[in-house]
Amino acid sequence: MLLDAGSPGIPPPPQGGSPLPVTSMATAAASRTSAPGVIEQARGKLIVALDHWDIGDAERLVDVLGSDVSFYKLGLGLQLAGGDALAKRLIAQGTRVFLDYKYLDIEETIKTAVRRAADFGVDFLTVHAAGSVLRAAVEGRGSSPLKLLGVTVLTSMDADDIREMGFPCDVEQLVLARAQKALDAGADGVIASAREAAMIRSATGGKLLIVTPGIRPHDTGADEQKRAATPSAAIRDGADYLVVGRAITRAPDPKAAVRSIVEEMASSLVG
């Protein structure tokens, strides 16, 4: 993004109309990135995945991260190990919670499960992006503020994986078809990799939230992720929220990892 003289934090050019030195522009851009408002905006888009097998480890991480994180994802790994109780505690202290349970069942069961999640007070809930499941979830959600996200294609899967499942198309086609089903059913958003974010936003007119897992900073390995992206690339490609797990939870200094990722996200938000 080009910064004009007169923009907040950008000094005017010297008399005579001489252009602003490149070093001054770079300093101004860095200043904009580190501005409290931009950092807070980036922090609000980060969801830390508590993908632990032990509830105690998850609770300790929450304590360590403190106010640096305002949104957590809890998945199946903790569901039967105290995850629901942890979610309640987080909600009680004003922290946002995303239940990544990927519901897939008959319609009546989905309605009941989603209704209970809405009563629980969580912010986001995942369901499979099948038409009947999505419609039942929307009905079960009722008038609550719960955001329903349809799972398109897991970021650990590629074209070979979906062909093995019987889908004779490429990943992008399947993701887009499921995103359209989510929109048609009245869901609020989708889970999709950064690679498909721009395509989804264009095809749906920006009407769906795009929540992107598989986030890996440059200095971390991809693990089992086949459609991974860096934090900056995911934001540039149009993701609304980034879900980050092991790059934070397994870092030697998780708080420093969070701050580094937030700063990288902020740099893409301003430029």
C-alpha positions in Angstrom: 0.0 0.0 0.0 1.4 3.5 -0.9 1.3 6.0 1.9 0.5 9.6 1.0 1.9 12.6 2.8 -0.7 13.9 5.1 -1.8 10.4 6.2 -1.7 9.8 10.0 1.9 9.5 11.1 3.4 10.6 7.7 5.3 13.9 7.8 4.7 16.3 4.9 7.4 16.6 2.3 10.0 19.3 2.6 9.2 22.7 1.0 9.6 22.6 -2.8 7.7 19.3 -3.2 10.7 17.0 -2.8 9.5 13.4 -2.4 9.5 11.8 1.1 12.7 9.7 1.5 12.2 6.0 1.3 13.6 5.5 4.7 11.0 7.9 6.1 8.3 6.0 4.4 9.5 2.7 5.8 9.7 4.2 9.3 6.1 5.6 8.9 4.9 2.2 7.7 6.5 0.4 10.7 4.9 3.0 13.0 1.4 2.3 11.5 2.0 -1.5 12.0 2.9 -1.1 15.6 0.0 1.4 16.3 -2.1 0.1 19.2 -5.3 0.0 17.1 -3.7 -2.1 14.4 -2.2 -4.5 16.9 -5.5 -4.9 18.7 -7.3 -5.5 15.4 -4.8 -8.2 14.5 -5.0 -9.8 18.0 -8.7 -10.0 17.7 -8.3 -12.1 14.5 -6.0 -14.7 16.1 -7.6 -17.9 17.5 -5.2 -20.0 19.5 -6.0 -23.7 19.2 -5.8 -25.6 22.5 -5.0 -28.8 20.8 -3.7 -30.6 23.9 -4.3 -34.1 25.3 -4.2 -32.9 28.9 -6.5 -30.3 30.3 -3.9 -29.1 32.8 -1.5 -28.2 29.9 -4.2 -26.2 28.2 -5.1 -24.3 31.4 -1.4 -23.5 32.0 -1.0 -22.2 28.5 -4.0 -19.9 28.9 -2.5 -18.6 32.1 0.9 -18.0 30.4 -0.7 -16.2 27.4 -2.9 -14.0 29.6 -4.3 -10.9 27.9 -2.2 -11.4 24.7 -4.9 -13.8 23.5 -8.7 -13.2 23.5 -10.0 -16.1 21.5 -9.4 -19.9 21.9 -10.4 -23.0 20.0 -11.2 -26.2 21.8 -11.5 -29.4 19.7 -12.2 -33.1 20.1 -8.9 -33.8 21.9 -10.2 -32.1 25.0 -13.9 -32.7 24.7 -14.0 -35.6 27.1 -11.0 -34.4 29.2 -12.6 -31.3 30.8 -12.8 -29.2 27.6 -16.4 -28.2 28.2 -15.6 -27.0 31.8 -12.6 -25.0 30.5 -14.8 -23.4 27.8 -17.2 -22.3 30.6 -14.4 -20.8 32.6 -13.0 -18.9 29.6 -16.5 -17.6 28.7 -17.0 -16.5 32.3 -13.9 -14.4 32.2 -14.9 -12.7 28.9 -12.7 -14.8 26.6 -14.2 -15.8 23.2 -14.5 -19.6 22.5 -14.6 -21.5 19.3 -15.9 -25.1 19.6 -14.4 -27.1 16.8 -16.5 -30.2 17.1 -17.4 -30.6 13.3 -20.9 -31.9 13.9 -22.2 -34.4 11.4 -25.4 -36.4 12.3 -29.1 -36.7 11.6 -31.0 -33.4 11.6 -32.7 -33.7 15.0 -29.5 -34.5 16.7 -27.7 -31.6 15.0 -30.5 -29.2 16.1 -30.3 -30.3 19.7 -26.5 -30.2 19.8 -26.3 -26.8 18.2 -29.0 -25.4 20.6 -26.9 -26.6 23.5 -23.8 -25.0 22.2 -25.7 -21.7 21.7 -27.0 -21.9 25.3 -23.4 -22.6 26.4 -22.4 -19.1 25.1 -19.6 -20.0 22.7 -18.9 -17.7 19.8 -18.1 -20.1 16.9 -19.1 -23.7 16.2 -18.2 -26.0 13.3 -20.5 -28.4 11.4 -19.9 -30.3 8.2 -20.9 -28.3 5.1 -23.6 -30.7 4.0 -26.9 -29.0 3.1 -29.1 -30.9 5.6 -26.6 -30.5 8.4 -26.2 -26.8 7.8 -29.9 -26.2 7.7 -30.5 -28.1 10.9 -27.7 -26.2 12.6 -29.1 -22.9 11.6 -32.5 -23.9 12.9 -30.9 -25.1 16.2 -29.0 -21.9 16.6 -32.2 -19.9 16.5 -31.8 -16.2 17.3 -28.6 -16.7 19.4 -25.4 -14.8 18.3 -23.6 -18.1 17.8 -21.7 -18.1 14.5 -21.9 -21.4 12.5 -19.0 -22.3 10.3 -19.2 -25.0 7.6 -16.1 -27.2 7.2 -15.1 -27.3 3.6 -12.0 -29.4 3.1 -9.5 -30.0 5.9 -6.2 -28.2 5.4 -4.4 -31.6 5.9 -6.1 -32.9 2.7 -5.1 -32.4 -0.9 -6.5 -33.5 -4.3 -5.4 -37.1 -3.8 -7.2 -37.3 -0.5 -10.5 -36.0 -1.9 -10.3 -38.3 -4.9 -9.9 -41.2 -2.5 -13.1 -40.1 -0.8 -14.9 -40.3 -4.1 -15.0 -36.6 -5.2 -13.9 -36.4 -8.9 -12.9 -32.8 -8.8 -10.1 -30.6 -7.5 -9.9 -29.2 -4.0 -10.9 -25.7 -5.0 -14.1 -26.9 -6.7 -15.1 -28.8 -3.7 -14.4 -26.0 -1.3 -16.3 -23.5 -3.4 -19.3 -25.9 -3.7 -19.4 -26.4 0.1 -19.0 -22.6 0.7 -22.0 -22.0 -1.5 -24.0 -24.6 0.5 -23.1 -22.8 3.7 -24.2 -19.5 2.2 -27.5 -20.9 0.9 -28.3 -22.5 4.2 -27.8 -19.3 6.2 -24.5 -20.3 7.9 -22.2 -17.4 8.9 -18.9 -18.7 7.5 -16.6 -21.5 6.5 -13.4 -23.2 7.5 -11.0 -23.1 4.5 -7.3 -22.7 3.8 -5.8 -19.4 2.7 -5.4 -20.7 -0.8 -9.2 -20.6 -1.3 -10.0 -17.5 0.7 -9.9 -15.0 -2.2 -12.0 -17.3 -4.4 -14.6 -17.8 -1.7 -14.8 -14.1 -1.0 -15.3 -13.3 -4.7 -17.8 -16.1 -5.3 -20.0 -15.3 -2.3 -19.8 -11.5 -2.4 -17.9 -11.3 0.9 -21.0 -12.6 2.8 -19.2 -15.4 4.6 -16.6 -15.3 7.4 -13.5 -17.1 6.4 -11.7 -18.9 9.3 -8.3 -20.3 8.3 -6.4 -23.1 10.0 -3.1 -24.6 8.8 -1.2 -21.4 9.7 2.6 -21.9 9.8 5.1 -19.0 10.3 8.2 -19.2 8.0 10.3 -20.7 10.8 8.1 -23.6 11.6 7.4 -26.9 9.8 4.2 -27.7 8.0 3.6 -31.0 10.0 0.7 -32.8 8.3 -0.7 -29.7 6.7 -0.9 -29.9 2.9 -2.4 -26.5 2.3 -0.6 -24.3 4.8 0.0 -20.5 4.7 2.0 -18.0 6.7 0.0 -15.5 8.9 0.8 -12.6 6.5 -0.2 -14.5 3.4 -3.5 -15.7 5.0 -4.5 -12.1 5.9 -3.6 -10.8 2.5 -5.6 -13.6 0.8 -8.7 -12.6 2.7 -9.0 -14.7 5.8 -11.0 -13.1 8.6 -9.6 -15.2 11.5 -6.5 -17.3 11.7 -6.3 -20.5 13.8 -2.8 -21.2 15.1 -1.9 -24.2 17.2 1.5 -25.8 17.4 3.4 -22.8 16.2 2.3 -21.3 19.6 1.6 -24.2 21.9 5.0 -25.9 21.2 7.0 -22.8 21.0 9.8 -22.3 23.6 8.2 -19.0 24.5 4.5 -19.1 23.6 3.8 -15.5 24.5 6.7 -14.3 22.3 5.3 -16.5 19.5 1.9 -14.9 19.8 3.3 -11.4 19.7 5.4 -12.3 16.6 2.4 -13.7 14.8 0.2 -10.8 15.7 2.8 -8.3 14.4 3.1 -10.2 11.2 -0.7 -10.1 10.8 -0.8 -6.4 11.6 1.8 -5.8 8.8 -0.6 -7.3 6.3 -3.6 -5.4 7.6 -1.9 -2.0 6.9 -0.1 -2.9 3.7 
